[in-house]
Amino acid sequence: MPSISYDDLETAFNCVCGSVQFDNSAYISKTTGEIFHASQTYDSDENLPEDCEDESLYWSVPHKNELDLGRDLVLQFVDGFLPEQYDAVQAIFHKRGAYGRFKDLLLHQGKLEEWFEYESTHTKKTLLAWAQEHQIDVKQGE
């Protein structure tokens, strides 16, 4: 079982989620734990193994939407912390620029810091569960 640091896993995850789904990718070697990044928008393929999409050799780091950490997490937060804004937030997410408008709403409601903490906590919990499911040993604080 390969071992990686949580910081490296989080960095790979943020790389994958840093643009629209499927534009960026990250792969973890099942033998070494080494992480490789690929992007459709910038040249990052120089160190990318040719066989990185071979699921028997590499895990593909998931996008936040695959782990229900996108819109679903937003709505879960709103349901628990701002239930009176649920319909408004749902409407926000039917248009482009939704996250910016959502964060503006949170700022006006005094809930922006709570959202960041909620998102961070749920992301970490979910990433660690994903890693455990794939038998990846994640070292904390390294």
C-alpha positions as CSV (number, residue, x, y, z in Angstrom):
1,M,0.0,0.0,0.0
2,P,1.6,3.3,-1.1
3,S,1.8,6.2,1.4
4,I,1.3,9.9,0.6
5,S,0.9,13.0,2.7
6,Y,-2.5,14.6,3.2
7,D,-1.1,17.8,1.9
8,D,0.0,16.2,-1.4
9,L,-3.4,14.5,-1.8
10,E,-5.2,17.8,-1.1
11,T,-2.9,19.6,-3.6
12,A,-3.7,17.0,-6.3
13,F,-7.4,17.3,-5.5
14,N,-7.3,21.1,-5.7
15,C,-5.5,20.9,-9.0
16,V,-8.2,18.6,-10.4
17,C,-10.9,20.9,-9.1
18,G,-9.2,24.1,-10.1
19,S,-11.0,24.3,-13.4
20,V,-14.0,22.7,-15.1
21,Q,-14.4,19.0,-14.6
22,F,-12.1,16.9,-16.9
23,D,-9.7,19.8,-17.8
24,N,-7.2,18.9,-15.1
25,S,-6.3,15.4,-13.9
26,A,-4.0,13.9,-11.2
27,Y,-2.9,10.3,-10.9
28,I,-1.4,8.4,-8.0
29,S,0.9,5.5,-8.6
30,K,-0.4,2.4,-6.9
31,T,3.2,1.2,-6.4
32,T,5.1,4.3,-5.3
33,G,2.4,6.8,-4.3
34,E,4.0,9.4,-6.7
35,I,1.4,11.9,-7.9
36,F,1.3,13.1,-11.5
37,H,-0.6,16.1,-12.8
38,A,-2.1,16.7,-16.3
39,S,-3.9,19.6,-17.8
40,Q,-5.8,20.3,-21.0
41,T,-5.1,24.1,-20.6
42,Y,-1.4,24.2,-19.9
43,D,1.6,22.0,-20.7
44,S,2.1,19.7,-17.7
45,D,2.6,16.4,-19.5
46,E,6.4,16.3,-19.6
47,N,6.6,13.9,-16.5
48,L,3.3,12.2,-17.1
49,P,3.7,8.4,-17.6
50,E,2.2,7.2,-20.8
51,D,0.2,4.5,-18.9
52,C,-1.3,6.9,-16.3
53,E,-4.8,6.1,-17.4
54,D,-4.3,2.4,-16.7
55,E,-6.5,1.8,-13.7
56,S,-4.5,-1.2,-12.6
57,L,-1.4,1.0,-12.1
58,Y,-2.8,4.4,-11.1
59,W,-5.7,5.9,-9.2
60,S,-7.3,8.9,-10.8
61,V,-7.9,11.7,-8.2
62,P,-11.6,12.5,-8.3
63,H,-13.2,15.9,-9.0
64,K,-15.2,17.4,-6.2
65,N,-18.4,16.8,-8.1
66,E,-17.7,13.0,-8.1
67,L,-17.5,13.2,-4.3
68,D,-20.6,15.4,-3.8
69,L,-18.4,18.3,-2.6
70,G,-19.7,20.8,-5.1
71,R,-23.2,22.0,-5.4
72,D,-24.5,19.2,-3.2
73,L,-22.3,20.3,-0.3
74,V,-23.4,23.9,-0.8
75,L,-27.0,22.9,-0.5
76,Q,-26.3,20.8,2.5
77,F,-24.7,23.7,4.2
78,V,-27.5,26.1,3.3
79,D,-30.1,23.6,4.5
80,G,-28.3,23.4,7.9
81,F,-27.2,27.0,8.4
82,L,-29.4,29.2,6.2
83,P,-32.6,27.3,5.5
84,E,-34.5,30.5,4.7
85,Q,-32.1,31.1,1.8
86,Y,-32.3,27.5,0.3
87,D,-34.5,28.5,-2.6
88,A,-32.4,31.5,-3.4
89,V,-29.2,29.5,-3.4
90,Q,-30.7,26.8,-5.5
91,A,-31.6,29.5,-8.1
92,I,-28.1,30.9,-7.9
93,F,-26.7,27.5,-9.0
94,H,-28.7,27.5,-12.2
95,K,-26.5,30.3,-13.7
96,R,-22.8,30.9,-14.4
97,G,-20.8,32.4,-11.7
98,A,-22.7,30.7,-9.0
99,Y,-19.9,30.3,-6.4
100,G,-19.1,34.0,-6.5
101,R,-22.7,34.9,-6.0
102,F,-23.0,32.3,-3.3
103,K,-20.0,33.7,-1.4
104,D,-21.4,37.2,-1.7
105,L,-24.6,36.0,-0.1
106,L,-22.7,34.3,2.7
107,L,-20.7,37.5,3.2
108,H,-23.9,39.5,3.6
109,Q,-25.3,36.9,6.0
110,G,-22.1,36.7,8.1
111,K,-21.6,33.0,7.3
112,L,-18.6,33.1,4.9
113,E,-16.0,31.9,7.5
114,E,-18.5,29.2,8.6
115,W,-18.8,28.0,5.0
116,F,-15.0,27.8,4.6
117,E,-14.6,25.8,7.8
118,Y,-17.6,23.5,6.8
119,E,-16.2,23.0,3.3
120,S,-12.7,22.3,4.6
121,T,-13.9,19.8,7.2
122,H,-16.1,17.9,4.8
123,T,-13.5,17.9,2.0
124,K,-10.8,16.4,4.3
125,K,-13.2,13.8,5.7
126,T,-14.3,12.8,2.2
127,L,-10.8,12.7,0.8
128,L,-9.6,10.5,3.6
129,A,-12.6,8.2,3.1
130,W,-11.8,8.0,-0.6
131,A,-8.2,7.2,0.1
132,Q,-9.1,4.5,2.6
133,E,-11.5,3.0,0.2
134,H,-8.7,2.8,-2.3
135,Q,-6.2,1.5,0.3
136,I,-4.0,4.6,0.1
137,D,-2.1,5.3,3.3
138,V,-2.4,9.0,4.0
139,K,0.0,10.5,6.5
140,Q,-1.3,13.5,8.4
141,G,0.8,16.6,9.1
142,E,3.7,15.8,6.8
